[in-house]
Amino acid sequence: MAKLTYADAGVSIDAGDALVDRIAPLAKSTYTPRVLTGIGGFAGFFSLDYDKRLFKRGYKNPVLVASTDGVGTKIDVARQAARHDTIGIDLVAMAVNDILVCGAEPLFFLDYYVTGRLDVDVAADVIKGIADGCNLAGCALLGGETAEHPGTYPVGEYDLAGFVVGVVEKKKIIDGQMTEPSDVVLGLGSSGLHSNGFSLARKIVFDIAGLKVTDTISELGMTVADALLAPTRIYASAVRAALSGYRIKRVIHAMANITGGGMTENIPRVLPTNISVEIQKGSWPVHPVFDYLAATGDVETDEMYRVFNMGIGYVLIVSPYYADAVTERLEKAGEKVYTIGRTVRTPGKSAVIYKDAV
């Protein structure tokens, strides 16, 4: 009788070793001079010391900022489409965009990849996307964990989680408390759904419309896979450009990542009590994918704005005296910038007030 092995139980050490060999160069491509160790050890090392190759000056009173997230049921669309090389960008974006709102610089990222049976090619594609996302964010892929859970996940399925750590000078933390009435609300364009609202989007596309990932959505002129898997935009370089060179709190009063809950739920998270925002509908082009979802699923407008980003992936609330200058910096960083509203004083809890297009 043959001796029982770990592989017989569903876990391949050899596949894990092969994956490490494949992803080591991907992780290395994200390293900065402050990364002190490569992958393969028990932990990653990252130096917070001032480095003249990276900064004009070091941090005097650094505050670490952290966030963790996943990609939700968008991962099911990637699996159906057998397209795994961009879902990692989504993973990085979901966490990195969250820490940008307080003015933090992303430092390093860690990922967790779990599957029922390790497919080295699929996992390598996923981690390539994570490395691409880290390069877009300007942070290091410092390490991660790959786990096989036979019997827990069906063969061919996997899940992801990610964790980012950043840093911000204490006196430069942007917490929204300086927001005043008549501040200007600037919106940065999204690439589509990003990684939010996919339970509703999947119900509309697959259950109501009866489409498959390979089908073409005639209204959009693209396949379901192309429409739903457009990677989440990472706003790190643009935000970095907007923040540089200013006495920050006098210029940018608040920022919000427009993630799950849309503008309706996310902008009030960064506003002080008694300050709300008026958002002018029609001041930016709603991404066509949202028009398609609303029409096909017969979804009410308020619900669309409460679930999806509607074409705006990131918001900056800016002093009106600096709005043009900040817009110019963002545009030079490659962003399409829209003036989408203003702040107003209101009694009680902060809210988003939508104004219909004129």
Secondary structure, DSSP 8 states (H G I E B T S, - for coil): -----TGGGT--HHHHHHHHHHHHHHHHTT--TTB---TTSSS--B--S--TTT-SS--SSEEEEEEEE--TTHHHHHHHHT--SSHHHHHHHHHHHHHHTTT-EEEEEEEEEEESS--HHHHHHHHHHHHHHHHHHT-EEEEEEEEE-BTTB-TT-EEEEEEEEEEEEGGG---STT--TT-EEEEEE--SSTTSSHHHHHIIIIIIS---TTSEETTTTEEHHHHH-------HHHHHHHHTTS-GGGTEEEEEE--TTHHHHHGGGGS-TTEEEEEETTSS---HHHHHHHHHHT--HHHHHHHS-TTEEEEEEE-TTTHHHHHHHHHHTT--EEEEEEEEE-SSS--EEEE---
